[in-house]
Amino acid sequence: MRPTFYIGVHAPLLAKALPNTMLSINALLKRKSCFEVGNWILDSGAFTRISSGQEHLPIDQYASEINRWSKCGNLQAAVSQDYMCEQFILEITGLTVDDHQRLTIERYDALMATNPSVYILPVLQGFTPEEYQSHIQQYGERLTLGAWVGVGSVCKRNKSPIEVLKVLRAIKEVRPDLRLHGFGIKKTALKVPHVAALLATCDSMAWSFAARMEGRDAHSAIEALSYAKSI
């Protein structure tokens, strides 16, 4: 079964032309007015912020932004503020996988305590399959039956789909009921049938990068739609 694909975009102007969109809070912080959009997910901008040595937005500010933008289109979820576990990220923060898993849950709990107006997408973190399984246990009863859950730290592994597959299978082995969202999952991985079958949803901005590298418009809705249809 093909997962629902959310097209990552740089700016809200493009969202109105697309059926399902992923848009980062970083692109909305300076915006004053609402924008046209259909079904969409609000990303926390975690990768951009943490990988550049920044802190997450304060919880109260992020919660306020979520409530504000929930009035635009059909905001299906806002991603919690997670901490990725790739080695280069750990070197930036100076912390361990265990630290990042703990902090990810702490940020989720703090955001949930603000009584957000939309679904908050929890994120599973780790690097080895066993670490993702451990993180599930750490979440405990927070992950209800059939919960929609993000899978972090996989976007850099698209060139090795088998590694993505191992992570997804490990998660499903412990919690087969979870509806998984793959962050930054490209066609390379989705063309592997078992990867696609294990995901309920996923997103990527690979269309924009490919268009730019090939001398086409990296901000074109036509390019975005073409990429989505090719999956």
ZALUM-634348 format. One record per residue (C-alpha): x, y, z; residue in three letters. Coordinates in nm, 4 decimals, m for minus. Layout:
N
PT        xx        yy        zz  rest
PT         X         Y         Z   ALA
...
***
This chain:
231
PT        xx        yy        zz  rest
PT    0.0000    0.0000    0.0000   MET
PT    0.1331    0.3425   m0.0981   ARG
PT    0.1844    0.5835    0.1953   PRO
PT    0.0280    0.9288    0.1832   THR
PT    0.3017    1.1614    0.0616   PHE
PT    0.3363    1.5136    0.2008   TYR
PT    0.5305    1.7412   m0.0317   ILE
PT    0.7863    1.9486    0.1545   GLY
PT    0.7887    2.3146    0.0509   VAL
PT    1.0117    2.6107    0.1327   HIS
PT    0.7345    2.8700    0.1552   ALA
PT    0.3565    2.8758    0.2141   PRO
PT    0.2861    3.0366   m0.1247   LEU
PT    0.3333    2.6985   m0.2910   LEU
PT    0.1030    2.5106   m0.0545   ALA
PT   m0.2262    2.6099   m0.2160   LYS
PT   m0.1397    2.4178   m0.5335   ALA
PT   m0.0588    2.0915   m0.3560   LEU
PT   m0.2890    1.8255   m0.2030   PRO
PT   m0.0720    1.7344    0.0975   ASN
PT    0.2018    1.9603    0.2279   THR
PT    0.4770    1.9607    0.4895   MET
PT    0.5794    2.3107    0.5954   LEU
PT    0.8351    2.4107    0.8587   SER
PT    0.7594    2.6537    1.1369   ILE
PT    1.0840    2.8262    1.0369   ASN
PT    0.9117    2.9444    0.7179   ALA
PT    0.6214    3.0967    0.9107   LEU
PT    0.7854    3.2828    1.1982   LEU
PT    0.7892    3.6182    1.0194   LYS
PT    0.4587    3.5747    0.8387   ARG
PT    0.1704    3.8001    0.9430   LYS
PT   m0.1331    3.6553    0.7642   SER
PT   m0.2955    3.3198    0.7004   CYS
PT   m0.2314    3.1340    0.3742   PHE
PT   m0.4173    2.8952    0.1438   GLU
PT   m0.3399    2.5309    0.2048   VAL
PT   m0.5180    2.1951    0.1954   GLY
PT   m0.4062    1.9034    0.4123   ASN
PT   m0.0769    1.9764    0.5814   TRP
PT    0.1669    1.8972    0.8604   ILE
PT    0.3556    2.1641    1.0518   LEU
PT    0.7165    2.0604    1.1031   ASP
PT    0.8986    2.1839    1.4138   SER
PT    1.2104    2.2778    1.2155   GLY
PT    1.4111    2.0580    1.4517   ALA
PT    1.6697    1.9368    1.2017   PHE
PT    1.7531    2.2856    1.0741   THR
PT    1.7776    2.4313    1.4223   ARG
PT    1.9730    2.1549    1.5957   ILE
PT    2.2083    2.0894    1.3021   SER
PT    2.3008    2.4597    1.2959   SER
PT    2.3705    2.4686    1.6695   GLY
PT    2.0507    2.6514    1.7655   GLN
PT    1.8039    2.5693    2.0406   GLU
PT    1.4440    2.4711    1.9759   HIS
PT    1.1841    2.7450    1.9863   LEU
PT    1.0571    2.7901    2.3437   PRO
PT    0.7664    2.5547    2.4127   ILE
PT    0.5170    2.8358    2.4746   ASP
PT    0.6148    3.0080    2.1508   GLN
PT    0.5863    2.6907    1.9453   TYR
PT    0.2491    2.6099    2.1040   ALA
PT    0.1283    2.9608    2.0209   SER
PT    0.2437    2.9240    1.6615   GLU
PT    0.0642    2.5898    1.6312   ILE
PT   m0.2610    2.7386    1.7534   ASN
PT   m0.2207    3.0372    1.5241   ARG
PT   m0.1569    2.8383    1.2068   TRP
PT   m0.4210    2.5759    1.2850   SER
PT   m0.6686    2.8243    1.1360   LYS
PT   m0.5122    2.7769    0.7907   CYS
PT   m0.6424    2.4853    0.5862   GLY
PT   m0.6595    2.1397    0.7413   ASN
PT   m0.3646    2.1172    0.9797   LEU
PT   m0.3532    1.7453    1.0494   GLN
PT   m0.0579    1.7433    1.2884   ALA
PT    0.2251    1.9473    1.4340   ALA
PT    0.5529    1.7633    1.4827   VAL
PT    0.6973    1.7607    1.8333   SER
PT    1.0424    1.9114    1.8886   GLN
PT    1.2726    1.6122    1.8677   ASP
PT    1.6480    1.5596    1.8843   TYR
PT    1.8040    1.3649    1.5975   MET
PT    2.0570    1.0906    1.6657   CYS
PT    2.2914    1.0877    1.3663   GLU
PT    2.6562    1.0964    1.4744   GLN
PT    2.7209    1.4438    1.3328   PHE
PT    2.4259    1.5774    1.5344   ILE
PT    2.5568    1.4176    1.8533   LEU
PT    2.8914    1.5849    1.7890   GLU
PT    2.7173    1.9222    1.7612   ILE
PT    2.5241    1.8864    2.0882   THR
PT    2.7914    1.6924    2.2772   GLY
PT    2.5191    1.4578    2.4061   LEU
PT    2.4391    1.0872    2.3698   THR
PT    2.1594    0.8955    2.2013   VAL
PT    2.0090    0.8342    2.5451   ASP
PT    2.0158    1.2083    2.6147   ASP
PT    1.8473    1.2880    2.2838   HIS
PT    1.5788    1.0272    2.3403   GLN
PT    1.5063    1.1634    2.6876   ARG
PT    1.4987    1.5231    2.5671   LEU
PT    1.2687    1.4300    2.2795   THR
PT    1.0123    1.2878    2.5222   ILE
PT    1.0521    1.5820    2.7603   GLU
PT    0.9766    1.8273    2.4781   ARG
PT    0.6753    1.6180    2.3756   TYR
PT    0.5398    1.6175    2.7310   ASP
PT    0.5930    1.9919    2.7687   ALA
PT    0.4140    2.0642    2.4421   LEU
PT    0.1238    1.8348    2.5304   MET
PT    0.0893    2.0187    2.8632   ALA
PT   m0.0028    2.3361    2.6731   THR
PT   m0.3256    2.1715    2.5492   ASN
PT   m0.2508    2.2183    2.1778   PRO
PT   m0.5385    2.2633    1.9347   SER
PT   m0.4160    1.9941    1.6914   VAL
PT   m0.2609    1.6483    1.7032   TYR
PT    0.0999    1.6515    1.8181   ILE
PT    0.3062    1.3983    1.6258   LEU
PT    0.5464    1.2237    1.8654   PRO
PT    0.8817    1.1242    1.7177   VAL
PT    1.0771    0.8049    1.7733   LEU
PT    1.4515    0.8602    1.7794   GLN
PT    1.7609    0.6433    1.7766   GLY
PT    2.0063    0.5160    1.5215   PHE
PT    2.0246    0.1385    1.5556   THR
PT    1.6999   m0.0598    1.5272   PRO
PT    1.7328   m0.1581    1.8926   GLU
PT    1.7521    0.2061    1.9999   GLU
PT    1.4193    0.2803    1.8327   TYR
PT    1.2670   m0.0156    2.0148   GLN
PT    1.4039    0.1203    2.3400   SER
PT    1.2542    0.4614    2.2698   HIS
PT    0.9121    0.3038    2.2241   ILE
PT    0.9431    0.1574    2.5720   GLN
PT    1.0478    0.4952    2.7104   GLN
PT    0.7355    0.6589    2.5660   TYR
PT    0.5226    0.3983    2.7401   GLY
PT    0.1493    0.4710    2.7490   GLU
PT    0.1965    0.8017    2.5678   ARG
PT    0.1861    0.6030    2.2439   LEU
PT   m0.1764    0.4940    2.2371   THR
PT   m0.3142    0.2112    2.0246   LEU
PT   m0.2832    0.2983    1.6566   GLY
PT   m0.1013    0.6256    1.7265   ALA
PT    0.0451    0.8227    1.4352   TRP
PT    0.4171    0.8476    1.5118   VAL
PT    0.7154    1.0008    1.3323   GLY
PT    1.0372    0.8087    1.2672   VAL
PT    1.3372    1.0385    1.2935   GLY
PT    1.7026    1.0112    1.1871   SER
PT    1.6286    0.8183    0.8679   VAL
PT    1.6427    1.0897    0.5996   CYS
PT    2.0208    1.0542    0.5574   LYS
PT    1.9841    0.6803    0.4928   ARG
PT    1.7852    0.6946    0.1685   ASN
PT    2.0852    0.5662   m0.0274   LYS
PT    2.0700    0.2492    0.1821   SER
PT    1.6996    0.1600    0.1905   PRO
PT    1.7776   m0.1658    0.3701   ILE
PT    1.8880    0.0388    0.6732   GLU
PT    1.5578    0.2278    0.6703   VAL
PT    1.3753   m0.1027    0.6366   LEU
PT    1.5550   m0.2490    0.9390   LYS
PT    1.4451    0.0460    1.1529   VAL
PT    1.0828    0.0276    1.0399   LEU
PT    1.0671   m0.3468    1.0922   ARG
PT    1.2152   m0.3145    1.4401   ALA
PT    0.9499   m0.0608    1.5360   ILE
PT    0.6691   m0.2745    1.3932   LYS
PT    0.8063   m0.5799    1.5728   GLU
PT    0.7402   m0.4075    1.9052   VAL
PT    0.4329   m0.2031    1.8068   ARG
PT    0.2693   m0.3298    1.4864   PRO
PT   m0.0286   m0.1027    1.5508   ASP
PT    0.1604    0.2257    1.5117   LEU
PT    0.0991    0.4374    1.2015   ARG
PT    0.4470    0.5478    1.0980   LEU
PT    0.5518    0.8730    0.9314   HIS
PT    0.8919    0.8733    0.7649   GLY
PT    1.0698    1.2089    0.7659   PHE
PT    1.2566    1.2914    0.4466   GLY
PT    1.1904    0.9579    0.2779   ILE
PT    1.2821    0.9827   m0.0914   LYS
PT    1.1872    0.7725   m0.3934   LYS
PT    1.5080    0.5737   m0.3484   THR
PT    1.3686    0.4169   m0.0328   ALA
PT    1.0003    0.4207   m0.1290   LEU
PT    1.0708    0.2154   m0.4409   LYS
PT    1.1536   m0.0692   m0.2033   VAL
PT    0.8106   m0.2330   m0.1590   PRO
PT    0.8550   m0.3317    0.2039   HIS
PT    0.9579    0.0208    0.3046   VAL
PT    0.6485    0.1745    0.1469   ALA
PT    0.4250   m0.0913    0.3012   ALA
PT    0.5422   m0.0140    0.6539   LEU
PT    0.4729    0.3593    0.6282   LEU
PT    0.1352    0.5284    0.6651   ALA
PT    0.2732    0.8687    0.5635   THR
PT    0.6012    1.0311    0.4659   CYS
PT    0.7427    1.3577    0.3359   ASP
PT    1.0348    1.4878    0.1330   SER
PT    1.1746    1.8011   m0.0299   MET
PT    1.3881    1.5967   m0.2687   ALA
PT    1.1869    1.7266   m0.5644   TRP
PT    1.3232    2.0780   m0.5067   SER
PT    1.6843    1.9660   m0.4803   PHE
PT    1.6547    1.7548   m0.7946   ALA
PT    1.4993    2.0412   m0.9919   ALA
PT    1.7737    2.2814   m0.8835   ARG
PT    2.0526    2.0363   m0.9682   MET
PT    1.9044    1.9815   m1.3134   GLU
PT    1.8591    2.3511   m1.3879   GLY
PT    1.4820    2.3642   m1.3406   ARG
PT    1.2594    2.5700   m1.1105   ASP
PT    1.3141    2.4540   m0.7511   ALA
PT    1.0024    2.6438   m0.6385   HIS
PT    0.7584    2.5103   m0.8983   SER
PT    0.4321    2.3392   m0.8031   ALA
PT    0.4521    2.1467   m1.1313   ILE
PT    0.7899    2.0042   m1.0292   GLU
PT    0.6563    1.9135   m0.6849   ALA
PT    0.3462    1.7410   m0.8208   LEU
PT    0.5472    1.5556   m1.0828   SER
PT    0.7771    1.4163   m0.8152   TYR
PT    0.4862    1.3121   m0.5933   ALA
PT    0.3126    1.1314   m0.8805   LYS
PT    0.6298    0.9415   m0.9658   SER
PT    0.6447    0.7705   m0.6286   ILE
***
